[in-house]
Amino acid sequence: MTELRRGFQGIETALRSHPSKIQMTTAMRIKVECYAGYRGEETPRRVQIGDGQWEVIEILDRWLAPQHRYFKLKTVDGSQWIIRHDTLTDQWELTYFKHA
């Protein structure tokens, strides 16, 4: 449970400059564990921020942009996330977070 709290503290720190808003104005780099399906497309299965890890239980939406792939996720704690994968740099970023 302490790992979960540390991860949420990182998110809260990033959002502190906009306490009335949940949406972030800048993206935060994160680590994402993926599953590559039979078509080779990677699907997020776990999100890691610092020492905290959250299991993805549902992909709510996904869409493409010229240089990014976006995923709207629901994690085991009920939180919603929008993460994006930069296809050129192979980096993952958190762009939106709403705690359940």
C-alpha positions in Angstrom: 0.0 0.0 0.0 2.9 2.4 0.7 4.1 2.0 -2.9 0.6 3.0 -4.1 0.6 6.1 -1.9 4.1 7.1 -3.1 2.9 6.9 -6.7 -0.2 9.0 -6.0 2.0 11.6 -4.2 3.9 12.0 -7.4 0.7 12.6 -9.3 -0.6 15.0 -6.7 2.7 16.9 -6.8 2.4 17.3 -10.5 -1.2 18.6 -10.1 -0.5 20.9 -7.2 -0.1 24.0 -9.4 -3.7 23.5 -10.6 -5.6 22.4 -7.5 -9.0 23.0 -9.0 -8.3 21.0 -12.1 -7.7 17.3 -12.6 -6.3 17.6 -16.1 -2.6 18.2 -16.3 -1.2 20.9 -18.5 2.1 19.2 -19.1 2.8 15.5 -19.5 4.6 13.4 -17.0 7.0 10.6 -18.1 5.9 7.2 -16.8 6.8 3.6 -17.4 4.2 1.3 -19.0 4.2 -2.5 -19.2 2.5 -3.7 -22.3 1.2 -6.9 -23.9 1.8 -7.4 -27.5 -1.2 -9.1 -29.1 -1.2 -11.4 -32.1 -1.2 -8.3 -34.4 1.9 -7.0 -32.7 0.1 -3.9 -31.3 1.1 -3.1 -27.7 -1.6 -2.7 -25.2 -0.9 -1.2 -21.7 -1.3 -3.7 -18.9 0.4 -1.9 -16.0 1.4 1.8 -15.3 4.3 2.7 -13.0 5.1 6.0 -11.5 8.1 6.0 -9.1 7.6 3.0 -6.8 3.8 2.8 -7.4 2.2 0.4 -9.9 -1.4 0.1 -11.1 -2.9 -2.7 -13.0 -4.9 -1.8 -16.0 -8.3 -3.5 -15.9 -9.9 -1.8 -19.0 -9.0 0.1 -22.1 -11.8 2.7 -22.3 -10.7 4.2 -25.6 -7.7 4.5 -27.9 -6.8 6.8 -30.7 -3.9 7.8 -33.0 -2.2 11.2 -33.6 0.6 11.8 -36.1 3.4 11.0 -33.6 1.5 9.5 -30.6 -0.8 6.7 -29.7 -3.3 7.5 -26.9 -5.0 5.2 -24.4 -7.7 6.0 -22.0 -7.4 3.5 -19.1 -9.2 2.4 -16.0 -7.0 0.9 -13.3 -7.9 -1.6 -10.6 -8.6 1.3 -8.1 -11.2 2.8 -10.4 -8.9 5.8 -11.5 -9.0 7.0 -15.1 -5.9 7.8 -17.0 -5.0 9.1 -20.4 -1.5 8.1 -21.4 0.3 8.5 -24.7 3.1 6.7 -26.4 5.5 8.8 -28.5 6.2 6.5 -31.4 9.4 8.3 -32.4 11.2 8.3 -29.0 9.4 5.2 -27.5 8.5 7.2 -24.4 5.3 7.0 -22.4 3.6 10.0 -20.8 0.7 10.6 -18.5 -1.5 13.4 -19.9 -4.6 13.1 -17.7 -5.5 11.5 -14.3 -8.7 11.3 -12.3 -8.6 9.6 -9.0 -11.6 7.4 -8.3 
